[in-house]
Amino acid sequence: MWFIRRHMRRHRTAGMSVPQYRALCVLEGNGPVSLSMLADLLGASQPTASRLVGGLVSRGYVARRTCSDDRRQCTLLLTPKGRARMDHAREVNQKALADQIAHLDPAVQSKIIETMHTLRDVFSPATR
């Protein structure tokens, strides 16, 4: 994660900040969530999450849906445009990671890739 954060800060990958990218990842992995849940999952305050979401909504990456039973509540969801932007950022980051290990022996590369797959499985939302 340190490498990805550093890479995104240096290159503003896909025109997004690291917190914006993280918010889109949370929405992708958890489906529609409330603002308070997003704030909790990001480890941010509700005002911070609200500002972050406001920017993502204005760019068309996130949509707000008012709850039918309580108009004061809304859920946040990733839009197709947001998914496309996030997918692009993920591809750029994966390429940067691949470039970092390209000089390593193929056996070492295989071990790294296998370990990354294991970590993905361990930390995926389905296993929480």
Backbone atoms as SQL, in Angstrom:
CREATE TABLE atoms (id INTEGER PRIMARY KEY, chain TEXT, resi INTEGER, resn TEXT, atom TEXT, x REAL, y REAL, z REAL);
INSERT INTO atoms VALUES
  (1, 'A', 1, 'MET', 'N', 0.823, -1.191, 0.000),
  (2, 'A', 1, 'MET', 'CA', 0.000, 0.000, 0.000),
  (3, 'A', 1, 'MET', 'C', 0.870, 1.260, 0.000),
  (4, 'A', 2, 'TRP', 'N', 1.992, 1.201, 0.692),
  (5, 'A', 2, 'TRP', 'CA', 2.888, 2.353, 0.723),
  (6, 'A', 2, 'TRP', 'C', 3.311, 2.718, -0.688),
  (7, 'A', 3, 'PHE', 'N', 3.694, 1.726, -1.478),
  (8, 'A', 3, 'PHE', 'CA', 4.121, 1.981, -2.856),
  (9, 'A', 3, 'PHE', 'C', 2.989, 2.609, -3.667),
  (10, 'A', 4, 'ILE', 'N', 1.787, 2.071, -3.547),
  (11, 'A', 4, 'ILE', 'CA', 0.644, 2.589, -4.308),
  (12, 'A', 4, 'ILE', 'C', 0.331, 4.022, -3.895),
  (13, 'A', 5, 'ARG', 'N', 0.315, 4.294, -2.590),
  (14, 'A', 5, 'ARG', 'CA', 0.052, 5.665, -2.129),
  (15, 'A', 5, 'ARG', 'C', 1.100, 6.625, -2.676),
  (16, 'A', 6, 'ARG', 'N', 2.357, 6.248, -2.588),
  (17, 'A', 6, 'ARG', 'CA', 3.443, 7.102, -3.086),
  (18, 'A', 6, 'ARG', 'C', 3.308, 7.316, -4.583),
  (19, 'A', 7, 'HIS', 'N', 3.019, 6.257, -5.312),
  (20, 'A', 7, 'HIS', 'CA', 2.870, 6.357, -6.770),
  (21, 'A', 7, 'HIS', 'C', 1.699, 7.270, -7.122),
  (22, 'A', 8, 'MET', 'N', 0.580, 7.104, -6.437),
  (23, 'A', 8, 'MET', 'CA', -0.589, 7.939, -6.729),
  (24, 'A', 8, 'MET', 'C', -0.337, 9.396, -6.374),
  (25, 'A', 9, 'ARG', 'N', 0.363, 9.643, -5.276),
  (26, 'A', 9, 'ARG', 'CA', 0.654, 11.033, -4.904),
  (27, 'A', 9, 'ARG', 'C', 1.574, 11.686, -5.929),
  (28, 'A', 10, 'ARG', 'N', 2.539, 10.948, -6.408),
  (29, 'A', 10, 'ARG', 'CA', 3.479, 11.515, -7.386),
  (30, 'A', 10, 'ARG', 'C', 2.823, 11.773, -8.732),
  (31, 'A', 11, 'HIS', 'N', 1.920, 10.892, -9.123),
  (32, 'A', 11, 'HIS', 'CA', 1.366, 10.958, -10.474),
  (33, 'A', 11, 'HIS', 'C', -0.108, 11.315, -10.522),
  (34, 'A', 12, 'ARG', 'N', -0.718, 11.481, -9.347),
  (35, 'A', 12, 'ARG', 'CA', -2.163, 11.756, -9.313),
  (36, 'A', 12, 'ARG', 'C', -2.885, 10.811, -10.261),
  (37, 'A', 13, 'THR', 'N', -2.639, 9.517, -10.045),
  (38, 'A', 13, 'THR', 'CA', -3.149, 8.456, -10.910),
  (39, 'A', 13, 'THR', 'C', -4.616, 8.663, -11.244),
  (40, 'A', 14, 'ALA', 'N', -4.902, 8.678, -12.515),
  (41, 'A', 14, 'ALA', 'CA', -6.266, 8.796, -13.043),
  (42, 'A', 14, 'ALA', 'C', -6.973, 10.046, -12.540),
  (43, 'A', 15, 'GLY', 'N', -6.192, 11.071, -12.166),
  (44, 'A', 15, 'GLY', 'CA', -6.803, 12.313, -11.733),
  (45, 'A', 15, 'GLY', 'C', -7.474, 12.232, -10.379),
  (46, 'A', 16, 'MET', 'N', -7.054, 11.283, -9.549),
  (47, 'A', 16, 'MET', 'CA', -7.667, 11.105, -8.230),
  (48, 'A', 16, 'MET', 'C', -6.623, 11.180, -7.139),
  (49, 'A', 17, 'SER', 'N', -7.066, 11.635, -5.981),
  (50, 'A', 17, 'SER', 'CA', -6.212, 11.600, -4.801),
  (51, 'A', 17, 'SER', 'C', -6.310, 10.204, -4.181),
  (52, 'A', 18, 'VAL', 'N', -5.402, 9.908, -3.285),
  (53, 'A', 18, 'VAL', 'CA', -5.427, 8.619, -2.588),
  (54, 'A', 18, 'VAL', 'C', -6.730, 8.452, -1.800),
  (55, 'A', 19, 'PRO', 'N', -7.185, 9.456, -1.033),
  (56, 'A', 19, 'PRO', 'CA', -8.455, 9.280, -0.317),
  (57, 'A', 19, 'PRO', 'C', -9.640, 9.044, -1.260),
  (58, 'A', 20, 'GLN', 'N', -9.662, 9.713, -2.402),
  (59, 'A', 20, 'GLN', 'CA', -10.747, 9.487, -3.360),
  (60, 'A', 20, 'GLN', 'C', -10.712, 8.052, -3.884),
  (61, 'A', 21, 'TYR', 'N', -9.533, 7.578, -4.210),
  (62, 'A', 21, 'TYR', 'CA', -9.376, 6.208, -4.694),
  (63, 'A', 21, 'TYR', 'C', -9.833, 5.220, -3.623),
  (64, 'A', 22, 'ARG', 'N', -9.428, 5.455, -2.392),
  (65, 'A', 22, 'ARG', 'CA', -9.837, 4.573, -1.300),
  (66, 'A', 22, 'ARG', 'C', -11.343, 4.559, -1.128),
  (67, 'A', 23, 'ALA', 'N', -11.970, 5.724, -1.246),
  (68, 'A', 23, 'ALA', 'CA', -13.433, 5.792, -1.119),
  (69, 'A', 23, 'ALA', 'C', -14.101, 4.976, -2.217),
  (70, 'A', 24, 'LEU', 'N', -13.604, 5.082, -3.439),
  (71, 'A', 24, 'LEU', 'CA', -14.178, 4.297, -4.530),
  (72, 'A', 24, 'LEU', 'C', -13.968, 2.801, -4.291),
  (73, 'A', 25, 'CYS', 'N', -12.820, 2.431, -3.760),
  (74, 'A', 25, 'CYS', 'CA', -12.562, 1.019, -3.446),
  (75, 'A', 25, 'CYS', 'C', -13.538, 0.516, -2.385),
  (76, 'A', 26, 'VAL', 'N', -13.810, 1.341, -1.376),
  (77, 'A', 26, 'VAL', 'CA', -14.766, 0.957, -0.330),
  (78, 'A', 26, 'VAL', 'C', -16.147, 0.742, -0.936),
  (79, 'A', 27, 'LEU', 'N', -16.558, 1.660, -1.799),
  (80, 'A', 27, 'LEU', 'CA', -17.871, 1.521, -2.423),
  (81, 'A', 27, 'LEU', 'C', -17.929, 0.300, -3.324),
  (82, 'A', 28, 'GLU', 'N', -16.847, 0.022, -4.015),
  (83, 'A', 28, 'GLU', 'CA', -16.815, -1.164, -4.878),
  (84, 'A', 28, 'GLU', 'C', -16.932, -2.439, -4.041),
  (85, 'A', 29, 'GLY', 'N', -16.224, -2.485, -2.937),
  (86, 'A', 29, 'GLY', 'CA', -16.169, -3.697, -2.131),
  (87, 'A', 29, 'GLY', 'C', -17.341, -3.903, -1.192),
  (88, 'A', 30, 'ASN', 'N', -18.081, -2.839, -0.914),
  (89, 'A', 30, 'ASN', 'CA', -19.147, -2.940, 0.082),
  (90, 'A', 30, 'ASN', 'C', -20.524, -2.612, -0.461),
  (91, 'A', 31, 'GLY', 'N', -20.607, -2.272, -1.720),
  (92, 'A', 31, 'GLY', 'CA', -21.905, -1.916, -2.284),
  (93, 'A', 31, 'GLY', 'C', -22.366, -0.570, -1.760),
  (94, 'A', 32, 'PRO', 'N', -23.631, -0.242, -1.948),
  (95, 'A', 32, 'PRO', 'CA', -24.132, 1.032, -1.440),
  (96, 'A', 32, 'PRO', 'C', -23.975, 1.103, 0.077),
  (97, 'A', 33, 'VAL', 'N', -23.437, 2.225, 0.544),
  (98, 'A', 33, 'VAL', 'CA', -23.244, 2.428, 1.985),
  (99, 'A', 33, 'VAL', 'C', -23.705, 3.831, 2.352),
  (100, 'A', 34, 'SER', 'N', -23.959, 4.031, 3.635),
  (101, 'A', 34, 'SER', 'CA', -24.303, 5.359, 4.135),
  (102, 'A', 34, 'SER', 'C', -23.021, 6.179, 4.281),
  (103, 'A', 35, 'LEU', 'N', -23.184, 7.473, 4.414),
  (104, 'A', 35, 'LEU', 'CA', -22.031, 8.345, 4.616),
  (105, 'A', 35, 'LEU', 'C', -21.299, 7.984, 5.898),
  (106, 'A', 36, 'SER', 'N', -22.051, 7.698, 6.958),
  (107, 'A', 36, 'SER', 'CA', -21.398, 7.359, 8.230),
  (108, 'A', 36, 'SER', 'C', -20.624, 6.050, 8.118),
  (109, 'A', 37, 'MET', 'N', -21.164, 5.078, 7.379),
  (110, 'A', 37, 'MET', 'CA', -20.440, 3.818, 7.201),
  (111, 'A', 37, 'MET', 'C', -19.173, 4.046, 6.370),
  (112, 'A', 38, 'LEU', 'N', -19.275, 4.860, 5.330),
  (113, 'A', 38, 'LEU', 'CA', -18.095, 5.166, 4.519),
  (114, 'A', 38, 'LEU', 'C', -17.029, 5.838, 5.378),
  (115, 'A', 39, 'ALA', 'N', -17.440, 6.792, 6.186),
  (116, 'A', 39, 'ALA', 'CA', -16.494, 7.471, 7.075),
  (117, 'A', 39, 'ALA', 'C', -15.811, 6.463, 8.000),
  (118, 'A', 40, 'ASP', 'N', -16.590, 5.560, 8.579),
  (119, 'A', 40, 'ASP', 'CA', -16.018, 4.534, 9.466),
  (120, 'A', 40, 'ASP', 'C', -15.023, 3.653, 8.722),
  (121, 'A', 41, 'LEU', 'N', -15.399, 3.206, 7.525),
  (122, 'A', 41, 'LEU', 'CA', -14.530, 2.314, 6.763),
  (123, 'A', 41, 'LEU', 'C', -13.254, 3.006, 6.289),
  (124, 'A', 42, 'LEU', 'N', -13.323, 4.320, 6.104),
  (125, 'A', 42, 'LEU', 'CA', -12.137, 5.079, 5.703),
  (126, 'A', 42, 'LEU', 'C', -11.316, 5.545, 6.903),
  (127, 'A', 43, 'GLY', 'N', -11.911, 5.456, 8.095),
  (128, 'A', 43, 'GLY', 'CA', -11.229, 5.965, 9.286),
  (129, 'A', 43, 'GLY', 'C', -11.200, 7.483, 9.287),
  (130, 'A', 44, 'ALA', 'N', -12.266, 8.088, 8.770),
  (131, 'A', 44, 'ALA', 'CA', -12.350, 9.540, 8.665),
  (132, 'A', 44, 'ALA', 'C', -13.572, 10.039, 9.429),
  (133, 'A', 45, 'SER', 'N', -13.589, 11.336, 9.683),
  (134, 'A', 45, 'SER', 'CA', -14.767, 11.936, 10.306),
  (135, 'A', 45, 'SER', 'C', -15.864, 12.066, 9.258),
  (136, 'A', 46, 'GLN', 'N', -17.096, 12.233, 9.710),
  (137, 'A', 46, 'GLN', 'CA', -18.201, 12.402, 8.761),
  (138, 'A', 46, 'GLN', 'C', -18.049, 13.680, 7.929),
  (139, 'A', 47, 'PRO', 'N', -17.621, 14.808, 8.525),
  (140, 'A', 47, 'PRO', 'CA', -17.424, 15.998, 7.682),
  (141, 'A', 47, 'PRO', 'C', -16.355, 15.794, 6.601),
  (142, 'A', 48, 'THR', 'N', -15.288, 15.092, 6.952),
  (143, 'A', 48, 'THR', 'CA', -14.236, 14.811, 5.967),
  (144, 'A', 48, 'THR', 'C', -14.772, 13.918, 4.864),
  (145, 'A', 49, 'ALA', 'N', -15.487, 12.867, 5.254),
  (146, 'A', 49, 'ALA', 'CA', -16.067, 11.962, 4.262),
  (147, 'A', 49, 'ALA', 'C', -17.081, 12.699, 3.394),
  (148, 'A', 50, 'SER', 'N', -17.834, 13.605, 3.986),
  (149, 'A', 50, 'SER', 'CA', -18.830, 14.364, 3.239),
  (150, 'A', 50, 'SER', 'C', -18.164, 15.234, 2.174),
  (151, 'A', 51, 'ARG', 'N', -17.074, 15.907, 2.521),
  (152, 'A', 51, 'ARG', 'CA', -16.338, 16.724, 1.537),
  (153, 'A', 51, 'ARG', 'C', -15.777, 15.847, 0.426),
  (154, 'A', 52, 'LEU', 'N', -15.237, 14.709, 0.807),
  (155, 'A', 52, 'LEU', 'CA', -14.676, 13.774, -0.158),
  (156, 'A', 52, 'LEU', 'C', -15.758, 13.288, -1.120),
  (157, 'A', 53, 'VAL', 'N', -16.888, 12.901, -0.580),
  (158, 'A', 53, 'VAL', 'CA', -17.999, 12.413, -1.394),
  (159, 'A', 53, 'VAL', 'C', -18.528, 13.527, -2.296),
  (160, 'A', 54, 'GLY', 'N', -18.599, 14.740, -1.778),
  (161, 'A', 54, 'GLY', 'CA', -19.073, 15.860, -2.579),
  (162, 'A', 54, 'GLY', 'C', -18.255, 16.022, -3.859),
  (163, 'A', 55, 'GLY', 'N', -16.938, 15.901, -3.740),
  (164, 'A', 55, 'GLY', 'CA', -16.078, 15.993, -4.920),
  (165, 'A', 55, 'GLY', 'C', -16.298, 14.837, -5.875),
  (166, 'A', 56, 'LEU', 'N', -16.484, 13.646, -5.338),
  (167, 'A', 56, 'LEU', 'CA', -16.703, 12.473, -6.183),
  (168, 'A', 56, 'LEU', 'C', -18.070, 12.533, -6.870),
  (169, 'A', 57, 'VAL', 'N', -19.064, 13.062, -6.180),
  (170, 'A', 57, 'VAL', 'CA', -20.396, 13.218, -6.778),
  (171, 'A', 57, 'VAL', 'C', -20.334, 14.248, -7.906),
  (172, 'A', 58, 'SER', 'N', -19.647, 15.374, -7.652),
  (173, 'A', 58, 'SER', 'CA', -19.588, 16.426, -8.671),
  (174, 'A', 58, 'SER', 'C', -18.854, 15.970, -9.936),
  (175, 'A', 59, 'ARG', 'N', -17.970, 14.997, -9.799),
  (176, 'A', 59, 'ARG', 'CA', -17.248, 14.463, -10.957),
  (177, 'A', 59, 'ARG', 'C', -17.992, 13.293, -11.604),
  (178, 'A', 60, 'GLY', 'N', -19.093, 12.884, -11.000),
  (179, 'A', 60, 'GLY', 'CA', -19.897, 11.806, -11.565),
  (180, 'A', 60, 'GLY', 'C', -19.406, 10.417, -11.222),
  (181, 'A', 61, 'TYR', 'N', -18.528, 10.282, -10.234),
  (182, 'A', 61, 'TYR', 'CA', -17.979, 8.983, -9.853),
  (183, 'A', 61, 'TYR', 'C', -18.840, 8.265, -8.814),
  (184, 'A', 62, 'VAL', 'N', -19.597, 9.042, -8.045),
  (185, 'A', 62, 'VAL', 'CA', -20.434, 8.492, -6.978),
  (186, 'A', 62, 'VAL', 'C', -21.818, 9.120, -7.103),
  (187, 'A', 63, 'ALA', 'N', -22.843, 8.327, -6.802),
  (188, 'A', 63, 'ALA', 'CA', -24.221, 8.830, -6.795),
  (189, 'A', 63, 'ALA', 'C', -24.777, 8.723, -5.386),
  (190, 'A', 64, 'ARG', 'N', -25.573, 9.701, -5.035),
  (191, 'A', 64, 'ARG', 'CA', -26.313, 9.680, -3.766),
  (192, 'A', 64, 'ARG', 'C', -27.738, 9.258, -4.064),
  (193, 'A', 65, 'ARG', 'N', -28.250, 8.315, -3.284),
  (194, 'A', 65, 'ARG', 'CA', -29.639, 7.885, -3.413),
  (195, 'A', 65, 'ARG', 'C', -30.326, 8.107, -2.071),
  (196, 'A', 66, 'THR', 'N', -31.403, 8.867, -2.093),
  (197, 'A', 66, 'THR', 'CA', -32.158, 9.128, -0.877),
  (198, 'A', 66, 'THR', 'C', -32.923, 7.863, -0.489),
  (199, 'A', 67, 'CYS', 'N', -32.885, 7.543, 0.794),
  (200, 'A', 67, 'CYS', 'CA', -33.615, 6.374, 1.297),
  (201, 'A', 67, 'CYS', 'C', -35.104, 6.673, 1.274),
  (202, 'A', 68, 'SER', 'N', -35.872, 5.704, 0.835),
  (203, 'A', 68, 'SER', 'CA', -37.320, 5.908, 0.717),
  (204, 'A', 68, 'SER', 'C', -38.005, 6.038, 2.072),
  (205, 'A', 69, 'ASP', 'N', -37.492, 5.370, 3.097),
  (206, 'A', 69, 'ASP', 'CA', -38.146, 5.402, 4.400),
  (207, 'A', 69, 'ASP', 'C', -37.674, 6.560, 5.291),
  (208, 'A', 70, 'ASP', 'N', -36.536, 7.172, 4.984),
  (209, 'A', 70, 'ASP', 'CA', -36.035, 8.300, 5.778),
  (210, 'A', 70, 'ASP', 'C', -35.301, 9.245, 4.837),
  (211, 'A', 71, 'ARG', 'N', -35.946, 10.329, 4.458),
  (212, 'A', 71, 'ARG', 'CA', -35.388, 11.245, 3.461),
  (213, 'A', 71, 'ARG', 'C', -34.124, 11.956, 3.956),
  (214, 'A', 72, 'ARG', 'N', -33.857, 11.890, 5.265),
  (215, 'A', 72, 'ARG', 'CA', -32.623, 12.492, 5.787),
  (216, 'A', 72, 'ARG', 'C', -31.420, 11.599, 5.510),
  (217, 'A', 73, 'GLN', 'N', -31.667, 10.342, 5.243),
  (218, 'A', 73, 'GLN', 'CA', -30.602, 9.375, 4.990),
  (219, 'A', 73, 'GLN', 'C', -30.398, 9.191, 3.488),
  (220, 'A', 74, 'CYS', 'N', -29.169, 8.908, 3.120),
  (221, 'A', 74, 'CYS', 'CA', -28.906, 8.570, 1.716),
  (222, 'A', 74, 'CYS', 'C', -27.849, 7.476, 1.678),
  (223, 'A', 75, 'THR', 'N', -27.845, 6.758, 0.584),
  (224, 'A', 75, 'THR', 'CA', -26.804, 5.762, 0.361),
  (225, 'A', 75, 'THR', 'C', -25.926, 6.248, -0.782),
  (226, 'A', 76, 'LEU', 'N', -24.713, 5.817, -0.741),
  (227, 'A', 76, 'LEU', 'CA', -23.724, 6.197, -1.751),
  (228, 'A', 76, 'LEU', 'C', -23.383, 4.969, -2.567),
  (229, 'A', 77, 'LEU', 'N', -23.298, 5.153, -3.866),
  (230, 'A', 77, 'LEU', 'CA', -22.920, 4.030, -4.710),
  (231, 'A', 77, 'LEU', 'C', -22.016, 4.492, -5.841),
  (232, 'A', 78, 'LEU', 'N', -21.231, 3.569, -6.293),
  (233, 'A', 78, 'LEU', 'CA', -20.293, 3.809, -7.382),
  (234, 'A', 78, 'LEU', 'C', -21.061, 3.864, -8.696),
  (235, 'A', 79, 'THR', 'N', -20.793, 4.876, -9.505),
  (236, 'A', 79, 'THR', 'CA', -21.426, 4.981, -10.818),
  (237, 'A', 79, 'THR', 'C', -20.584, 4.234, -11.847),
  (238, 'A', 80, 'PRO', 'N', -21.127, 3.965, -13.015),
  (239, 'A', 80, 'PRO', 'CA', -20.311, 3.349, -14.072),
  (240, 'A', 80, 'PRO', 'C', -19.064, 4.190, -14.397),
  (241, 'A', 81, 'LYS', 'N', -19.217, 5.513, -14.387),
  (242, 'A', 81, 'LYS', 'CA', -18.068, 6.388, -14.639),
  (243, 'A', 81, 'LYS', 'C', -17.030, 6.238, -13.518),
  (244, 'A', 82, 'GLY', 'N', -17.497, 6.133, -12.287),
  (245, 'A', 82, 'GLY', 'CA', -16.591, 5.934, -11.152),
  (246, 'A', 82, 'GLY', 'C', -15.880, 4.600, -11.228),
  (247, 'A', 83, 'ARG', 'N', -16.610, 3.566, -11.625),
  (248, 'A', 83, 'ARG', 'CA', -16.000, 2.241, -11.770),
  (249, 'A', 83, 'ARG', 'C', -14.933, 2.267, -12.868),
  (250, 'A', 84, 'ALA', 'N', -15.240, 2.926, -13.965),
  (251, 'A', 84, 'ALA', 'CA', -14.262, 3.007, -15.068),
  (252, 'A', 84, 'ALA', 'C', -13.013, 3.766, -14.625),
  (253, 'A', 85, 'ARG', 'N', -13.184, 4.859, -13.887),
  (254, 'A', 85, 'ARG', 'CA', -12.042, 5.646, -13.414),
  (255, 'A', 85, 'ARG', 'C', -11.209, 4.837, -12.434),
  (256, 'A', 86, 'MET', 'N', -11.898, 4.108, -11.546),
  (257, 'A', 86, 'MET', 'CA', -11.190, 3.288, -10.580),
  (258, 'A', 86, 'MET', 'C', -10.454, 2.137, -11.256),
  (259, 'A', 87, 'ASP', 'N', -11.106, 1.503, -12.245),
  (260, 'A', 87, 'ASP', 'CA', -10.457, 0.424, -12.982),
  (261, 'A', 87, 'ASP', 'C', -9.202, 0.929, -13.681),
  (262, 'A', 88, 'HIS', 'N', -9.291, 2.129, -14.246),
  (263, 'A', 88, 'HIS', 'CA', -8.115, 2.715, -14.908),
  (264, 'A', 88, 'HIS', 'C', -6.986, 2.957, -13.895),
  (265, 'A', 89, 'ALA', 'N', -7.330, 3.524, -12.757),
  (266, 'A', 89, 'ALA', 'CA', -6.322, 3.777, -11.722),
  (267, 'A', 89, 'ALA', 'C', -5.698, 2.467, -11.252),
  (268, 'A', 90, 'ARG', 'N', -6.521, 1.438, -11.109),
  (269, 'A', 90, 'ARG', 'CA', -6.010, 0.132, -10.682),
  (270, 'A', 90, 'ARG', 'C', -5.028, -0.417, -11.724),
  (271, 'A', 91, 'GLU', 'N', -5.379, -0.299, -13.007),
  (272, 'A', 91, 'GLU', 'CA', -4.488, -0.774, -14.077),
  (273, 'A', 91, 'GLU', 'C', -3.155, -0.034, -14.049),
  (274, 'A', 92, 'VAL', 'N', -3.205, 1.280, -13.873),
  (275, 'A', 92, 'VAL', 'CA', -1.977, 2.077, -13.826),
  (276, 'A', 92, 'VAL', 'C', -1.115, 1.647, -12.640),
  (277, 'A', 93, 'ASN', 'N', -1.750, 1.452, -11.493),
  (278, 'A', 93, 'ASN', 'CA', -1.006, 1.032, -10.305),
  (279, 'A', 93, 'ASN', 'C', -0.437, -0.374, -10.460),
  (280, 'A', 94, 'GLN', 'N', -1.206, -1.280, -11.058),
  (281, 'A', 94, 'GLN', 'CA', -0.701, -2.636, -11.273),
  (282, 'A', 94, 'GLN', 'C', 0.490, -2.629, -12.224),
  (283, 'A', 95, 'LYS', 'N', 0.435, -1.794, -13.250),
  (284, 'A', 95, 'LYS', 'CA', 1.568, -1.691, -14.173),
  (285, 'A', 95, 'LYS', 'C', 2.801, -1.155, -13.452),
  (286, 'A', 96, 'ALA', 'N', 2.606, -0.165, -12.592),
  (287, 'A', 96, 'ALA', 'CA', 3.731, 0.383, -11.836),
  (288, 'A', 96, 'ALA', 'C', 4.339, -0.683, -10.930),
  (289, 'A', 97, 'LEU', 'N', 3.493, -1.484, -10.287),
  (290, 'A', 97, 'LEU', 'CA', 4.004, -2.576, -9.455),
  (291, 'A', 97, 'LEU', 'C', 4.742, -3.608, -10.298),
  (292, 'A', 98, 'ALA', 'N', 4.178, -3.956, -11.448),
  (293, 'A', 98, 'ALA', 'CA', 4.827, -4.930, -12.341),
  (294, 'A', 98, 'ALA', 'C', 6.183, -4.408, -12.802),
  (295, 'A', 99, 'ASP', 'N', 6.249, -3.126, -13.106),
  (296, 'A', 99, 'ASP', 'CA', 7.531, -2.536, -13.519),
  (297, 'A', 99, 'ASP', 'C', 8.563, -2.612, -12.402),
  (298, 'A', 100, 'GLN', 'N', 8.112, -2.475, -11.158),
  (299, 'A', 100, 'GLN', 'CA', 9.024, -2.536, -10.015),
  (300, 'A', 100, 'GLN', 'C', 9.655, -3.917, -9.849),
  (301, 'A', 101, 'ILE', 'N', 8.899, -4.960, -10.173),
  (302, 'A', 101, 'ILE', 'CA', 9.446, -6.310, -9.962),
  (303, 'A', 101, 'ILE', 'C', 9.954, -6.950, -11.252),
  (304, 'A', 102, 'ALA', 'N', 9.867, -6.237, -12.364),
  (305, 'A', 102, 'ALA', 'CA', 10.245, -6.798, -13.669),
  (306, 'A', 102, 'ALA', 'C', 11.698, -7.253, -13.722),
  (307, 'A', 103, 'HIS', 'N', 12.568, -6.601, -12.977),
  (308, 'A', 103, 'HIS', 'CA', 13.990, -6.946, -13.019),
  (309, 'A', 103, 'HIS', 'C', 14.347, -8.169, -12.167),
  (310, 'A', 104, 'LEU', 'N', 13.409, -8.620, -11.367),
  (311, 'A', 104, 'LEU', 'CA', 13.663, -9.757, -10.485),
  (312, 'A', 104, 'LEU', 'C', 13.640, -11.077, -11.256),
  (313, 'A', 105, 'ASP', 'N', 14.290, -12.067, -10.690),
  (314, 'A', 105, 'ASP', 'CA', 14.292, -13.413, -11.249),
  (315, 'A', 105, 'ASP', 'C', 12.845, -13.897, -11.385),
  (316, 'A', 106, 'PRO', 'N', 12.510, -14.594, -12.466),
  (317, 'A', 106, 'PRO', 'CA', 11.129, -15.071, -12.657),
  (318, 'A', 106, 'PRO', 'C', 10.588, -15.908, -11.490),
  (319, 'A', 107, 'ALA', 'N', 11.438, -16.678, -10.836),
  (320, 'A', 107, 'ALA', 'CA', 10.976, -17.479, -9.692),
  (321, 'A', 107, 'ALA', 'C', 10.563, -16.570, -8.534),
  (322, 'A', 108, 'VAL', 'N', 11.318, -15.517, -8.331),
  (323, 'A', 108, 'VAL', 'CA', 10.986, -14.558, -7.269),
  (324, 'A', 108, 'VAL', 'C', 9.695, -13.825, -7.630),
  (325, 'A', 109, 'GLN', 'N', 9.565, -13.447, -8.904),
  (326, 'A', 109, 'GLN', 'CA', 8.334, -12.788, -9.356),
  (327, 'A', 109, 'GLN', 'C', 7.119, -13.681, -9.090),
  (328, 'A', 110, 'SER', 'N', 7.258, -14.962, -9.388),
  (329, 'A', 110, 'SER', 'CA', 6.149, -15.898, -9.156),
  (330, 'A', 110, 'SER', 'C', 5.774, -15.968, -7.687),
  (331, 'A', 111, 'LYS', 'N', 6.777, -15.978, -6.809),
  (332, 'A', 111, 'LYS', 'CA', 6.502, -16.014, -5.369),
  (333, 'A', 111, 'LYS', 'C', 5.775, -14.742, -4.926),
  (334, 'A', 112, 'ILE', 'N', 6.208, -13.605, -5.446),
  (335, 'A', 112, 'ILE', 'CA', 5.571, -12.341, -5.095),
  (336, 'A', 112, 'ILE', 'C', 4.111, -12.343, -5.555),
  (337, 'A', 113, 'ILE', 'N', 3.884, -12.765, -6.780),
  (338, 'A', 113, 'ILE', 'CA', 2.527, -12.802, -7.323),
  (339, 'A', 113, 'ILE', 'C', 1.646, -13.759, -6.528),
  (340, 'A', 114, 'GLU', 'N', 2.188, -14.914, -6.198),
  (341, 'A', 114, 'GLU', 'CA', 1.430, -15.883, -5.401),
  (342, 'A', 114, 'GLU', 'C', 1.073, -15.297, -4.036),
  (343, 'A', 115, 'THR', 'N', 2.031, -14.618, -3.410),
  (344, 'A', 115, 'THR', 'CA', 1.787, -14.001, -2.109),
  (345, 'A', 115, 'THR', 'C', 0.732, -12.906, -2.211),
  (346, 'A', 116, 'MET', 'N', 0.789, -12.121, -3.283),
  (347, 'A', 116, 'MET', 'CA', -0.212, -11.061, -3.464),
  (348, 'A', 116, 'MET', 'C', -1.614, -11.648, -3.640),
  (349, 'A', 117, 'HIS', 'N', -1.710, -12.760, -4.354),
  (350, 'A', 117, 'HIS', 'CA', -3.013, -13.426, -4.508),
  (351, 'A', 117, 'HIS', 'C', -3.516, -13.923, -3.152),
  (352, 'A', 118, 'THR', 'N', -2.625, -14.475, -2.351),
  (353, 'A', 118, 'THR', 'CA', -2.999, -14.947, -1.020),
  (354, 'A', 118, 'THR', 'C', -3.488, -13.786, -0.164),
  (355, 'A', 119, 'LEU', 'N', -2.772, -12.668, -0.189),
  (356, 'A', 119, 'LEU', 'CA', -3.185, -11.499, 0.582),
  (357, 'A', 119, 'LEU', 'C', -4.533, -10.969, 0.104),
  (358, 'A', 120, 'ARG', 'N', -4.747, -10.956, -1.207),
  (359, 'A', 120, 'ARG', 'CA', -6.037, -10.522, -1.746),
  (360, 'A', 120, 'ARG', 'C', -7.162, -11.404, -1.206),
  (361, 'A', 121, 'ASP', 'N', -6.918, -12.714, -1.193),
  (362, 'A', 121, 'ASP', 'CA', -7.945, -13.634, -0.694),
  (363, 'A', 121, 'ASP', 'C', -8.197, -13.433, 0.802),
  (364, 'A', 122, 'VAL', 'N', -7.141, -13.211, 1.546),
  (365, 'A', 122, 'VAL', 'CA', -7.275, -13.022, 2.996),
  (366, 'A', 122, 'VAL', 'C', -8.035, -11.743, 3.315),
  (367, 'A', 123, 'PHE', 'N', -7.737, -10.675, 2.579),
  (368, 'A', 123, 'PHE', 'CA', -8.301, -9.362, 2.901),
  (369, 'A', 123, 'PHE', 'C', -9.497, -8.964, 2.041),
  (370, 'A', 124, 'SER', 'N', -9.987, -9.846, 1.195),
  (371, 'A', 124, 'SER', 'CA', -11.125, -9.492, 0.351),
  (372, 'A', 124, 'SER', 'C', -12.373, -9.331, 1.215),
  (373, 'A', 125, 'PRO', 'N', -13.305, -8.471, 0.768),
  (374, 'A', 125, 'PRO', 'CA', -14.524, -8.263, 1.567),
  (375, 'A', 125, 'PRO', 'C', -15.304, -9.538, 1.838),
  (376, 'A', 126, 'ALA', 'N', -15.237, -10.516, 0.919),
  (377, 'A', 126, 'ALA', 'CA', -15.991, -11.758, 1.102),
  (378, 'A', 126, 'ALA', 'C', -15.498, -12.576, 2.288),
  (379, 'A', 127, 'THR', 'N', -14.240, -12.367, 2.713),
  (380, 'A', 127, 'THR', 'CA', -13.692, -13.163, 3.808),
  (381, 'A', 127, 'THR', 'C', -13.779, -12.458, 5.153),
  (382, 'A', 128, 'ARG', 'N', -14.328, -11.245, 5.170),
  (383, 'A', 128, 'ARG', 'CA', -14.406, -10.515, 6.448),
  (384, 'A', 128, 'ARG', 'C', -15.551, -10.988, 7.276);
